[in-house]
């Protein structure tokens, strides 16, 4: 991404990507929604989701960190952290 994104823009894009990947409505993608418990993601979904987020934001999410991200807010915080380092 070539422009600085706001936290709200990042969150909206994450919601869109998660909803698309999991085949659910964006209204189900709440900040504290657990990928597995609330949104029904399995391990393959999780891998595909990480790859989609990496592609969307042009970042790399290390496996050990990806395994610790369990909800939308944690994912948003990580993406914001990575984007601020890139600037």
PDB file with one MODEL, atoms N, CA, C and O in Angstrom:
MODEL        1
ATOM      1  N   UNK A   1       0.849  -1.169   0.000  1.00  0.00           N
ATOM      2  CA  UNK A   1       0.000   0.000   0.000  1.00  0.00           C
ATOM      3  C   UNK A   1       0.897   1.235   0.000  1.00  0.00           C
ATOM      4  O   UNK A   1       1.916   1.266   0.691  1.00  0.00           O
ATOM      5  N   UNK A   2       0.534   2.215  -0.745  1.00  0.00           N
ATOM      6  CA  UNK A   2       1.403   3.367  -0.885  1.00  0.00           C
ATOM      7  C   UNK A   2       0.917   4.586  -0.119  1.00  0.00           C
ATOM      8  O   UNK A   2       1.593   5.615  -0.136  1.00  0.00           O
ATOM      9  N   UNK A   3      -0.212   4.517   0.544  1.00  0.00           N
ATOM     10  CA  UNK A   3      -0.668   5.655   1.331  1.00  0.00           C
ATOM     11  C   UNK A   3      -0.822   5.219   2.776  1.00  0.00           C
ATOM     12  O   UNK A   3      -1.016   4.039   3.069  1.00  0.00           O
ATOM     13  N   UNK A   4      -0.735   6.179   3.662  1.00  0.00           N
ATOM     14  CA  UNK A   4      -0.904   5.879   5.067  1.00  0.00           C
ATOM     15  C   UNK A   4      -2.382   5.639   5.353  1.00  0.00           C
ATOM     16  O   UNK A   4      -3.231   6.471   5.036  1.00  0.00           O
ATOM     17  N   UNK A   5      -2.669   4.511   5.944  1.00  0.00           N
ATOM     18  CA  UNK A   5      -4.051   4.159   6.248  1.00  0.00           C
ATOM     19  C   UNK A   5      -4.379   4.507   7.691  1.00  0.00           C
ATOM     20  O   UNK A   5      -3.531   4.398   8.576  1.00  0.00           O
ATOM     21  N   UNK A   6      -5.605   4.923   7.916  1.00  0.00           N
ATOM     22  CA  UNK A   6      -6.054   5.158   9.284  1.00  0.00           C
ATOM     23  C   UNK A   6      -6.403   3.815   9.923  1.00  0.00           C
ATOM     24  O   UNK A   6      -6.569   2.806   9.238  1.00  0.00           O
ATOM     25  N   UNK A   7      -6.509   3.828  11.232  1.00  0.00           N
ATOM     26  CA  UNK A   7      -6.881   2.615  11.953  1.00  0.00           C
ATOM     27  C   UNK A   7      -8.249   2.111  11.492  1.00  0.00           C
ATOM     28  O   UNK A   7      -8.453   0.905  11.354  1.00  0.00           O
ATOM     29  N   UNK A   8      -9.169   3.017  11.260  1.00  0.00           N
ATOM     30  CA  UNK A   8     -10.513   2.642  10.814  1.00  0.00           C
ATOM     31  C   UNK A   8     -10.475   2.019   9.414  1.00  0.00           C
ATOM     32  O   UNK A   8     -11.193   1.056   9.145  1.00  0.00           O
ATOM     33  N   UNK A   9      -9.647   2.562   8.528  1.00  0.00           N
ATOM     34  CA  UNK A   9      -9.516   1.995   7.177  1.00  0.00           C
ATOM     35  C   UNK A   9      -8.933   0.590   7.237  1.00  0.00           C
ATOM     36  O   UNK A   9      -9.378  -0.307   6.521  1.00  0.00           O
ATOM     37  N   UNK A  10      -7.933   0.403   8.096  1.00  0.00           N
ATOM     38  CA  UNK A  10      -7.330  -0.922   8.261  1.00  0.00           C
ATOM     39  C   UNK A  10      -8.376  -1.898   8.791  1.00  0.00           C
ATOM     40  O   UNK A  10      -8.511  -3.009   8.277  1.00  0.00           O
ATOM     41  N   UNK A  11      -9.107  -1.489   9.806  1.00  0.00           N
ATOM     42  CA  UNK A  11     -10.129  -2.346  10.399  1.00  0.00           C
ATOM     43  C   UNK A  11     -11.207  -2.709   9.379  1.00  0.00           C
ATOM     44  O   UNK A  11     -11.624  -3.865   9.310  1.00  0.00           O
ATOM     45  N   UNK A  12     -11.655  -1.753   8.600  1.00  0.00           N
ATOM     46  CA  UNK A  12     -12.669  -2.026   7.577  1.00  0.00           C
ATOM     47  C   UNK A  12     -12.159  -2.997   6.525  1.00  0.00           C
ATOM     48  O   UNK A  12     -12.890  -3.890   6.097  1.00  0.00           O
ATOM     49  N   UNK A  13     -10.909  -2.830   6.107  1.00  0.00           N
ATOM     50  CA  UNK A  13     -10.327  -3.726   5.104  1.00  0.00           C
ATOM     51  C   UNK A  13     -10.171  -5.135   5.678  1.00  0.00           C
ATOM     52  O   UNK A  13     -10.425  -6.120   4.985  1.00  0.00           O
ATOM     53  N   UNK A  14      -9.755  -5.232   6.942  1.00  0.00           N
ATOM     54  CA  UNK A  14      -9.638  -6.546   7.585  1.00  0.00           C
ATOM     55  C   UNK A  14     -11.008  -7.215   7.646  1.00  0.00           C
ATOM     56  O   UNK A  14     -11.132  -8.399   7.331  1.00  0.00           O
ATOM     57  N   UNK A  15     -12.024  -6.480   8.042  1.00  0.00           N
ATOM     58  CA  UNK A  15     -13.386  -7.041   8.096  1.00  0.00           C
ATOM     59  C   UNK A  15     -13.811  -7.565   6.724  1.00  0.00           C
ATOM     60  O   UNK A  15     -14.390  -8.645   6.611  1.00  0.00           O
ATOM     61  N   UNK A  16     -13.518  -6.789   5.698  1.00  0.00           N
ATOM     62  CA  UNK A  16     -13.874  -7.185   4.331  1.00  0.00           C
ATOM     63  C   UNK A  16     -13.153  -8.469   3.929  1.00  0.00           C
ATOM     64  O   UNK A  16     -13.767  -9.389   3.388  1.00  0.00           O
ATOM     65  N   UNK A  17     -11.850  -8.529   4.195  1.00  0.00           N
ATOM     66  CA  UNK A  17     -11.053  -9.708   3.833  1.00  0.00           C
ATOM     67  C   UNK A  17     -11.530 -10.934   4.607  1.00  0.00           C
ATOM     68  O   UNK A  17     -11.701 -12.006   4.027  1.00  0.00           O
ATOM     69  N   UNK A  18     -11.744 -10.780   5.912  1.00  0.00           N
ATOM     70  CA  UNK A  18     -12.191 -11.899   6.745  1.00  0.00           C
ATOM     71  C   UNK A  18     -13.555 -12.398   6.272  1.00  0.00           C
ATOM     72  O   UNK A  18     -13.759 -13.605   6.133  1.00  0.00           O
ATOM     73  N   UNK A  19     -14.482 -11.488   6.025  1.00  0.00           N
ATOM     74  CA  UNK A  19     -15.818 -11.880   5.570  1.00  0.00           C
ATOM     75  C   UNK A  19     -15.744 -12.627   4.244  1.00  0.00           C
ATOM     76  O   UNK A  19     -16.413 -13.643   4.059  1.00  0.00           O
ATOM     77  N   UNK A  20     -14.935 -12.123   3.328  1.00  0.00           N
ATOM     78  CA  UNK A  20     -14.784 -12.772   2.024  1.00  0.00           C
ATOM     79  C   UNK A  20     -14.168 -14.159   2.176  1.00  0.00           C
ATOM     80  O   UNK A  20     -14.669 -15.127   1.604  1.00  0.00           O
ATOM     81  N   UNK A  21     -13.088 -14.257   2.940  1.00  0.00           N
ATOM     82  CA  UNK A  21     -12.385 -15.536   3.117  1.00  0.00           C
ATOM     83  C   UNK A  21     -13.261 -16.586   3.786  1.00  0.00           C
ATOM     84  O   UNK A  21     -13.224 -17.761   3.419  1.00  0.00           O
ATOM     85  N   UNK A  22     -14.050 -16.156   4.769  1.00  0.00           N
ATOM     86  CA  UNK A  22     -14.846 -17.114   5.531  1.00  0.00           C
ATOM     87  C   UNK A  22     -16.268 -17.263   4.999  1.00  0.00           C
ATOM     88  O   UNK A  22     -17.040 -18.080   5.501  1.00  0.00           O
ATOM     89  N   UNK A  23     -16.615 -16.471   3.979  1.00  0.00           N
ATOM     90  CA  UNK A  23     -17.941 -16.573   3.390  1.00  0.00           C
ATOM     91  C   UNK A  23     -19.051 -16.155   4.345  1.00  0.00           C
ATOM     92  O   UNK A  23     -20.121 -16.764   4.379  1.00  0.00           O
ATOM     93  N   UNK A  24     -18.780 -15.102   5.124  1.00  0.00           N
ATOM     94  CA  UNK A  24     -19.768 -14.608   6.084  1.00  0.00           C
ATOM     95  C   UNK A  24     -20.052 -13.133   5.822  1.00  0.00           C
ATOM     96  O   UNK A  24     -19.355 -12.487   5.039  1.00  0.00           O
ATOM     97  N   UNK A  25     -21.069 -12.614   6.474  1.00  0.00           N
ATOM     98  CA  UNK A  25     -21.420 -11.204   6.345  1.00  0.00           C
ATOM     99  C   UNK A  25     -20.474 -10.361   7.195  1.00  0.00           C
ATOM    100  O   UNK A  25     -20.100 -10.760   8.298  1.00  0.00           O
ATOM    101  N   UNK A  26     -20.092  -9.198   6.682  1.00  0.00           N
ATOM    102  CA  UNK A  26     -19.187  -8.307   7.414  1.00  0.00           C
ATOM    103  C   UNK A  26     -19.723  -7.906   8.775  1.00  0.00           C
ATOM    104  O   UNK A  26     -18.943  -7.607   9.679  1.00  0.00           O
ATOM    105  N   UNK A  27     -21.039  -7.895   8.938  1.00  0.00           N
ATOM    106  CA  UNK A  27     -21.613  -7.507  10.230  1.00  0.00           C
ATOM    107  C   UNK A  27     -21.288  -8.514  11.327  1.00  0.00           C
ATOM    108  O   UNK A  27     -21.397  -8.188  12.509  1.00  0.00           O
ATOM    109  N   UNK A  28     -20.891  -9.727  10.959  1.00  0.00           N
ATOM    110  CA  UNK A  28     -20.503 -10.745  11.930  1.00  0.00           C
ATOM    111  C   UNK A  28     -19.068 -10.560  12.409  1.00  0.00           C
ATOM    112  O   UNK A  28     -18.671 -11.141  13.418  1.00  0.00           O
ATOM    113  N   UNK A  29     -18.298  -9.763  11.700  1.00  0.00           N
ATOM    114  CA  UNK A  29     -16.870  -9.606  11.981  1.00  0.00           C
ATOM    115  C   UNK A  29     -16.688  -8.462  12.983  1.00  0.00           C
ATOM    116  O   UNK A  29     -16.362  -7.335  12.610  1.00  0.00           O
ATOM    117  N   UNK A  30     -16.903  -8.776  14.251  1.00  0.00           N
ATOM    118  CA  UNK A  30     -16.764  -7.807  15.330  1.00  0.00           C
ATOM    119  C   UNK A  30     -15.323  -7.779  15.833  1.00  0.00           C
ATOM    120  O   UNK A  30     -14.574  -8.734  15.631  1.00  0.00           O
ATOM    121  N   UNK A  31     -14.934  -6.681  16.489  1.00  0.00           N
ATOM    122  CA  UNK A  31     -13.549  -6.520  16.942  1.00  0.00           C
ATOM    123  C   UNK A  31     -13.062  -7.670  17.816  1.00  0.00           C
ATOM    124  O   UNK A  31     -11.917  -8.106  17.694  1.00  0.00           O
ATOM    125  N   UNK A  32     -13.930  -8.159  18.695  1.00  0.00           N
ATOM    126  CA  UNK A  32     -13.505  -9.214  19.614  1.00  0.00           C
ATOM    127  C   UNK A  32     -13.914 -10.608  19.140  1.00  0.00           C
ATOM    128  O   UNK A  32     -13.836 -11.574  19.899  1.00  0.00           O
ATOM    129  N   UNK A  33     -14.346 -10.707  17.892  1.00  0.00           N
ATOM    130  CA  UNK A  33     -14.761 -11.999  17.344  1.00  0.00           C
ATOM    131  C   UNK A  33     -13.555 -12.920  17.172  1.00  0.00           C
ATOM    132  O   UNK A  33     -12.578 -12.569  16.510  1.00  0.00           O
ATOM    133  N   UNK A  34     -13.642 -14.095  17.774  1.00  0.00           N
ATOM    134  CA  UNK A  34     -12.600 -15.110  17.625  1.00  0.00           C
ATOM    135  C   UNK A  34     -12.739 -15.752  16.244  1.00  0.00           C
ATOM    136  O   UNK A  34     -13.840 -16.094  15.811  1.00  0.00           O
ATOM    137  N   UNK A  35     -11.606 -15.907  15.566  1.00  0.00           N
ATOM    138  CA  UNK A  35     -11.654 -16.508  14.230  1.00  0.00           C
ATOM    139  C   UNK A  35     -12.240 -17.913  14.278  1.00  0.00           C
ATOM    140  O   UNK A  35     -13.050 -18.278  13.426  1.00  0.00           O
ATOM    141  N   UNK A  36     -11.836 -18.702  15.268  1.00  0.00           N
ATOM    142  CA  UNK A  36     -12.297 -20.087  15.330  1.00  0.00           C
ATOM    143  C   UNK A  36     -13.622 -20.239  16.063  1.00  0.00           C
ATOM    144  O   UNK A  36     -14.538 -20.884  15.554  1.00  0.00           O
ATOM    145  N   UNK A  37     -13.735 -19.657  17.246  1.00  0.00           N
ATOM    146  CA  UNK A  37     -14.935 -19.866  18.065  1.00  0.00           C
ATOM    147  C   UNK A  37     -16.156 -19.114  17.557  1.00  0.00           C
ATOM    148  O   UNK A  37     -17.257 -19.664  17.557  1.00  0.00           O
ATOM    149  N   UNK A  38     -15.988 -17.874  17.127  1.00  0.00           N
ATOM    150  CA  UNK A  38     -17.129 -17.053  16.711  1.00  0.00           C
ATOM    151  C   UNK A  38     -17.388 -17.073  15.203  1.00  0.00           C
ATOM    152  O   UNK A  38     -18.536 -17.023  14.761  1.00  0.00           O
ATOM    153  N   UNK A  39     -16.316 -17.147  14.428  1.00  0.00           N
ATOM    154  CA  UNK A  39     -16.463 -17.027  12.974  1.00  0.00           C
ATOM    155  C   UNK A  39     -16.329 -18.357  12.244  1.00  0.00           C
ATOM    156  O   UNK A  39     -16.511 -18.416  11.028  1.00  0.00           O
ATOM    157  N   UNK A  40     -16.015 -19.421  12.972  1.00  0.00           N
ATOM    158  CA  UNK A  40     -16.004 -20.756  12.391  1.00  0.00           C
ATOM    159  C   UNK A  40     -14.812 -21.099  11.519  1.00  0.00           C
ATOM    160  O   UNK A  40     -14.891 -22.021  10.708  1.00  0.00           O
ATOM    161  N   UNK A  41     -13.704 -20.376  11.667  1.00  0.00           N
ATOM    162  CA  UNK A  41     -12.518 -20.655  10.847  1.00  0.00           C
ATOM    163  C   UNK A  41     -11.832 -21.934  11.326  1.00  0.00           C
ATOM    164  O   UNK A  41     -11.708 -22.173  12.527  1.00  0.00           O
ATOM    165  N   UNK A  42     -11.389 -22.752  10.368  1.00  0.00           N
ATOM    166  CA  UNK A  42     -10.566 -23.910  10.717  1.00  0.00           C
ATOM    167  C   UNK A  42      -9.113 -23.571  10.387  1.00  0.00           C
ATOM    168  O   UNK A  42      -8.816 -22.442   9.998  1.00  0.00           O
ATOM    169  N   UNK A  43      -8.214 -24.531  10.538  1.00  0.00           N
ATOM    170  CA  UNK A  43      -6.788 -24.237  10.347  1.00  0.00           C
ATOM    171  C   UNK A  43      -6.474 -23.810   8.912  1.00  0.00           C
ATOM    172  O   UNK A  43      -5.632 -22.937   8.704  1.00  0.00           O
ATOM    173  N   UNK A  44      -7.129 -24.404   7.932  1.00  0.00           N
ATOM    174  CA  UNK A  44      -6.907 -24.007   6.541  1.00  0.00           C
ATOM    175  C   UNK A  44      -7.410 -22.584   6.307  1.00  0.00           C
ATOM    176  O   UNK A  44      -6.753 -21.792   5.632  1.00  0.00           O
ATOM    177  N   UNK A  45      -8.578 -22.264   6.867  1.00  0.00           N
ATOM    178  CA  UNK A  45      -9.096 -20.896   6.764  1.00  0.00           C
ATOM    179  C   UNK A  45      -8.102 -19.904   7.350  1.00  0.00           C
ATOM    180  O   UNK A  45      -7.876 -18.833   6.786  1.00  0.00           O
ATOM    181  N   UNK A  46      -7.509 -20.263   8.482  1.00  0.00           N
ATOM    182  CA  UNK A  46      -6.561 -19.370   9.151  1.00  0.00           C
ATOM    183  C   UNK A  46      -5.343 -19.096   8.278  1.00  0.00           C
ATOM    184  O   UNK A  46      -4.887 -17.957   8.183  1.00  0.00           O
ATOM    185  N   UNK A  47      -4.821 -20.132   7.646  1.00  0.00           N
ATOM    186  CA  UNK A  47      -3.668 -19.967   6.755  1.00  0.00           C
ATOM    187  C   UNK A  47      -4.041 -19.078   5.568  1.00  0.00           C
ATOM    188  O   UNK A  47      -3.291 -18.170   5.212  1.00  0.00           O
ATOM    189  N   UNK A  48      -5.184 -19.336   4.965  1.00  0.00           N
ATOM    190  CA  UNK A  48      -5.630 -18.534   3.822  1.00  0.00           C
ATOM    191  C   UNK A  48      -5.895 -17.086   4.225  1.00  0.00           C
ATOM    192  O   UNK A  48      -5.635 -16.161   3.456  1.00  0.00           O
ATOM    193  N   UNK A  49      -6.410 -16.901   5.424  1.00  0.00           N
ATOM    194  CA  UNK A  49      -6.675 -15.555   5.930  1.00  0.00           C
ATOM    195  C   UNK A  49      -5.374 -14.781   6.111  1.00  0.00           C
ATOM    196  O   UNK A  49      -5.281 -13.618   5.718  1.00  0.00           O
ATOM    197  N   UNK A  50      -4.373 -15.420   6.703  1.00  0.00           N
ATOM    198  CA  UNK A  50      -3.066 -14.777   6.879  1.00  0.00           C
ATOM    199  C   UNK A  50      -2.493 -14.384   5.522  1.00  0.00           C
ATOM    200  O   UNK A  50      -1.994 -13.271   5.356  1.00  0.00           O
ATOM    201  N   UNK A  51      -2.563 -15.290   4.554  1.00  0.00           N
ATOM    202  CA  UNK A  51      -2.031 -14.996   3.223  1.00  0.00           C
ATOM    203  C   UNK A  51      -2.771 -13.826   2.579  1.00  0.00           C
ATOM    204  O   UNK A  51      -2.150 -12.980   1.937  1.00  0.00           O
ATOM    205  N   UNK A  52      -4.079 -13.772   2.744  1.00  0.00           N
ATOM    206  CA  UNK A  52      -4.872 -12.676   2.175  1.00  0.00           C
ATOM    207  C   UNK A  52      -4.525 -11.341   2.821  1.00  0.00           C
ATOM    208  O   UNK A  52      -4.414 -10.327   2.132  1.00  0.00           O
ATOM    209  N   UNK A  53      -4.354 -11.337   4.137  1.00  0.00           N
ATOM    210  CA  UNK A  53      -3.997 -10.107   4.849  1.00  0.00           C
ATOM    211  C   UNK A  53      -2.597  -9.657   4.437  1.00  0.00           C
ATOM    212  O   UNK A  53      -2.367  -8.467   4.220  1.00  0.00           O
ATOM    213  N   UNK A  54      -1.668 -10.598   4.330  1.00  0.00           N
ATOM    214  CA  UNK A  54      -0.312 -10.254   3.888  1.00  0.00           C
ATOM    215  C   UNK A  54      -0.356  -9.603   2.509  1.00  0.00           C
ATOM    216  O   UNK A  54       0.296  -8.586   2.273  1.00  0.00           O
ATOM    217  N   UNK A  55      -1.118 -10.186   1.614  1.00  0.00           N
ATOM    218  CA  UNK A  55      -1.233  -9.657   0.253  1.00  0.00           C
ATOM    219  C   UNK A  55      -1.901  -8.286   0.244  1.00  0.00           C
ATOM    220  O   UNK A  55      -1.429  -7.365  -0.422  1.00  0.00           O
ATOM    221  N   UNK A  56      -2.987  -8.154   0.976  1.00  0.00           N
ATOM    222  CA  UNK A  56      -3.762  -6.909   1.000  1.00  0.00           C
ATOM    223  C   UNK A  56      -2.948  -5.726   1.510  1.00  0.00           C
ATOM    224  O   UNK A  56      -3.044  -4.622   0.974  1.00  0.00           O
ATOM    225  N   UNK A  57      -2.146  -5.960   2.546  1.00  0.00           N
ATOM    226  CA  UNK A  57      -1.416  -4.862   3.178  1.00  0.00           C
ATOM    227  C   UNK A  57       0.075  -4.832   2.827  1.00  0.00           C
ATOM    228  O   UNK A  57       0.789  -3.922   3.248  1.00  0.00           O
ATOM    229  N   UNK A  58       0.548  -5.816   2.061  1.00  0.00           N
ATOM    230  CA  UNK A  58       1.956  -5.839   1.681  1.00  0.00           C
ATOM    231  C   UNK A  58       2.885  -6.048   2.863  1.00  0.00           C
ATOM    232  O   UNK A  58       3.957  -5.447   2.938  1.00  0.00           O
ATOM    233  N   UNK A  59       2.461  -6.913   3.796  1.00  0.00           N
ATOM    234  CA  UNK A  59       3.261  -7.190   4.985  1.00  0.00           C
ATOM    235  C   UNK A  59       3.499  -8.686   5.095  1.00  0.00           C
ATOM    236  O   UNK A  59       2.912  -9.472   4.352  1.00  0.00           O
ATOM    237  N   UNK A  60       4.361  -9.077   6.022  1.00  0.00           N
ATOM    238  CA  UNK A  60       4.618 -10.488   6.309  1.00  0.00           C
ATOM    239  C   UNK A  60       4.227 -10.743   7.756  1.00  0.00           C
ATOM    240  O   UNK A  60       4.634 -10.004   8.653  1.00  0.00           O
ATOM    241  N   UNK A  61       3.445 -11.780   7.981  1.00  0.00           N
ATOM    242  CA  UNK A  61       3.060 -12.174   9.333  1.00  0.00           C
ATOM    243  C   UNK A  61       3.782 -13.484   9.643  1.00  0.00           C
ATOM    244  O   UNK A  61       3.429 -14.529   9.095  1.00  0.00           O
ATOM    245  N   UNK A  62       4.790 -13.436  10.517  1.00  0.00           N
ATOM    246  CA  UNK A  62       5.517 -14.667  10.858  1.00  0.00           C
ATOM    247  C   UNK A  62       4.571 -15.710  11.465  1.00  0.00           C
ATOM    248  O   UNK A  62       3.628 -15.361  12.175  1.00  0.00           O
ATOM    249  N   UNK A  63       4.830 -16.986  11.180  1.00  0.00           N
ATOM    250  CA  UNK A  63       3.961 -18.060  11.666  1.00  0.00           C
ATOM    251  C   UNK A  63       3.771 -18.016  13.173  1.00  0.00           C
ATOM    252  O   UNK A  63       2.657 -18.187  13.668  1.00  0.00           O
ATOM    253  N   UNK A  64       4.874 -17.783  13.912  1.00  0.00           N
ATOM    254  CA  UNK A  64       4.759 -17.782  15.372  1.00  0.00           C
ATOM    255  C   UNK A  64       3.855 -16.650  15.861  1.00  0.00           C
ATOM    256  O   UNK A  64       3.182 -16.791  16.882  1.00  0.00           O
ATOM    257  N   UNK A  65       3.836 -15.542  15.148  1.00  0.00           N
ATOM    258  CA  UNK A  65       2.953 -14.428  15.520  1.00  0.00           C
ATOM    259  C   UNK A  65       1.527 -14.711  15.057  1.00  0.00           C
ATOM    260  O   UNK A  65       0.572 -14.417  15.776  1.00  0.00           O
ATOM    261  N   UNK A  66       1.379 -15.270  13.881  1.00  0.00           N
ATOM    262  CA  UNK A  66       0.043 -15.587  13.359  1.00  0.00           C
ATOM    263  C   UNK A  66      -0.698 -16.543  14.293  1.00  0.00           C
ATOM    264  O   UNK A  66      -1.911 -16.435  14.469  1.00  0.00           O
ATOM    265  N   UNK A  67       0.035 -17.468  14.884  1.00  0.00           N
ATOM    266  CA  UNK A  67      -0.581 -18.438  15.795  1.00  0.00           C
ATOM    267  C   UNK A  67      -1.114 -17.793  17.068  1.00  0.00           C
ATOM    268  O   UNK A  67      -1.959 -18.375  17.749  1.00  0.00           O
ATOM    269  N   UNK A  68      -0.630 -16.600  17.395  1.00  0.00           N
ATOM    270  CA  UNK A  68      -1.060 -15.903  18.614  1.00  0.00           C
ATOM    271  C   UNK A  68      -2.196 -14.913  18.355  1.00  0.00           C
ATOM    272  O   UNK A  68      -2.793 -14.396  19.299  1.00  0.00           O
ATOM    273  N   UNK A  69      -2.492 -14.651  17.100  1.00  0.00           N
ATOM    274  CA  UNK A  69      -3.562 -13.709  16.747  1.00  0.00           C
ATOM    275  C   UNK A  69      -4.868 -14.491  16.657  1.00  0.00           C
ATOM    276  O   UNK A  69      -5.049 -15.324  15.769  1.00  0.00           O
ATOM    277  N   UNK A  70      -5.777 -14.209  17.595  1.00  0.00           N
ATOM    278  CA  UNK A  70      -7.004 -15.009  17.645  1.00  0.00           C
ATOM    279  C   UNK A  70      -8.279 -14.227  17.351  1.00  0.00           C
ATOM    280  O   UNK A  70      -9.351 -14.818  17.216  1.00  0.00           O
ATOM    281  N   UNK A  71      -8.171 -12.884  17.250  1.00  0.00           N
ATOM    282  CA  UNK A  71      -9.380 -12.118  16.961  1.00  0.00           C
ATOM    283  C   UNK A  71      -9.072 -10.907  16.076  1.00  0.00           C
ATOM    284  O   UNK A  71      -7.914 -10.618  15.775  1.00  0.00           O
ATOM    285  N   UNK A  72     -10.116 -10.221  15.676  1.00  0.00           N
ATOM    286  CA  UNK A  72     -10.005  -9.102  14.740  1.00  0.00           C
ATOM    287  C   UNK A  72      -9.149  -7.972  15.312  1.00  0.00           C
ATOM    288  O   UNK A  72      -8.302  -7.421  14.608  1.00  0.00           O
ATOM    289  N   UNK A  73      -9.363  -7.626  16.578  1.00  0.00           N
ATOM    290  CA  UNK A  73      -8.612  -6.533  17.196  1.00  0.00           C
ATOM    291  C   UNK A  73      -7.117  -6.841  17.213  1.00  0.00           C
ATOM    292  O   UNK A  73      -6.305  -5.973  16.893  1.00  0.00           O
ATOM    293  N   UNK A  74      -6.748  -8.058  17.581  1.00  0.00           N
ATOM    294  CA  UNK A  74      -5.331  -8.433  17.600  1.00  0.00           C
ATOM    295  C   UNK A  74      -4.736  -8.352  16.199  1.00  0.00           C
ATOM    296  O   UNK A  74      -3.600  -7.909  16.029  1.00  0.00           O
ATOM    297  N   UNK A  75      -5.492  -8.774  15.207  1.00  0.00           N
ATOM    298  CA  UNK A  75      -5.016  -8.703  13.829  1.00  0.00           C
ATOM    299  C   UNK A  75      -4.845  -7.252  13.398  1.00  0.00           C
ATOM    300  O   UNK A  75      -3.841  -6.899  12.780  1.00  0.00           O
ATOM    301  N   UNK A  76      -5.821  -6.415  13.721  1.00  0.00           N
ATOM    302  CA  UNK A  76      -5.742  -4.985  13.383  1.00  0.00           C
ATOM    303  C   UNK A  76      -4.534  -4.340  14.056  1.00  0.00           C
ATOM    304  O   UNK A  76      -3.806  -3.578  13.420  1.00  0.00           O
ATOM    305  N   UNK A  77      -4.316  -4.640  15.342  1.00  0.00           N
ATOM    306  CA  UNK A  77      -3.174  -4.074  16.066  1.00  0.00           C
ATOM    307  C   UNK A  77      -1.855  -4.491  15.418  1.00  0.00           C
ATOM    308  O   UNK A  77      -0.940  -3.678  15.287  1.00  0.00           O
ATOM    309  N   UNK A  78      -1.758  -5.756  15.013  1.00  0.00           N
ATOM    310  CA  UNK A  78      -0.534  -6.232  14.368  1.00  0.00           C
ATOM    311  C   UNK A  78      -0.319  -5.537  13.026  1.00  0.00           C
ATOM    312  O   UNK A  78       0.789  -5.091  12.729  1.00  0.00           O
ATOM    313  N   UNK A  79      -1.367  -5.443  12.222  1.00  0.00           N
ATOM    314  CA  UNK A  79      -1.247  -4.784  10.913  1.00  0.00           C
ATOM    315  C   UNK A  79      -0.830  -3.328  11.096  1.00  0.00           C
ATOM    316  O   UNK A  79       0.048  -2.845  10.381  1.00  0.00           O
ATOM    317  N   UNK A  80      -1.447  -2.626  12.039  1.00  0.00           N
ATOM    318  CA  UNK A  80      -1.085  -1.225  12.292  1.00  0.00           C
ATOM    319  C   UNK A  80       0.380  -1.112  12.702  1.00  0.00           C
ATOM    320  O   UNK A  80       1.086  -0.206  12.260  1.00  0.00           O
ATOM    321  N   UNK A  81       0.826  -2.028  13.541  1.00  0.00           N
ATOM    322  CA  UNK A  81       2.228  -2.047  13.978  1.00  0.00           C
ATOM    323  C   UNK A  81       3.160  -2.236  12.780  1.00  0.00           C
ATOM    324  O   UNK A  81       4.149  -1.518  12.640  1.00  0.00           O
ATOM    325  N   UNK A  82       2.846  -3.192  11.927  1.00  0.00           N
ATOM    326  CA  UNK A  82       3.683  -3.461  10.752  1.00  0.00           C
ATOM    327  C   UNK A  82       3.673  -2.282   9.780  1.00  0.00           C
ATOM    328  O   UNK A  82       4.711  -1.929   9.219  1.00  0.00           O
ATOM    329  N   UNK A  83       2.508  -1.677   9.581  1.00  0.00           N
ATOM    330  CA  UNK A  83       2.423  -0.546   8.655  1.00  0.00           C
ATOM    331  C   UNK A  83       3.186   0.659   9.186  1.00  0.00           C
ATOM    332  O   UNK A  83       3.782   1.400   8.403  1.00  0.00           O
ATOM    333  N   UNK A  84       3.182   0.871  10.490  1.00  0.00           N
ATOM    334  CA  UNK A  84       3.899   2.022  11.052  1.00  0.00           C
ATOM    335  C   UNK A  84       5.402   1.825  10.942  1.00  0.00           C
ATOM    336  O   UNK A  84       6.142   2.801  10.815  1.00  0.00           O
ATOM    337  N   UNK A  85       5.863   0.591  10.989  1.00  0.00           N
ATOM    338  CA  UNK A  85       7.288   0.298  10.840  1.00  0.00           C
ATOM    339  C   UNK A  85       7.736   0.533   9.405  1.00  0.00           C
ATOM    340  O   UNK A  85       8.866   0.957   9.166  1.00  0.00           O
ATOM    341  N   UNK A  86       6.847   0.256   8.442  1.00  0.00           N
ATOM    342  CA  UNK A  86       7.185   0.409   7.025  1.00  0.00           C
ATOM    343  C   UNK A  86       7.295   1.865   6.602  1.00  0.00           C
ATOM    344  O   UNK A  86       7.995   2.178   5.640  1.00  0.00           O
ATOM    345  N   UNK A  87       6.609   2.761   7.312  1.00  0.00           N
ATOM    346  CA  UNK A  87       6.548   4.171   6.903  1.00  0.00           C
ATOM    347  C   UNK A  87       7.883   4.842   7.120  1.00  0.00           C
ATOM    348  O   UNK A  87       8.029   6.031   6.835  1.00  0.00           O
TER     349      UNK A  87
ENDMDL
END
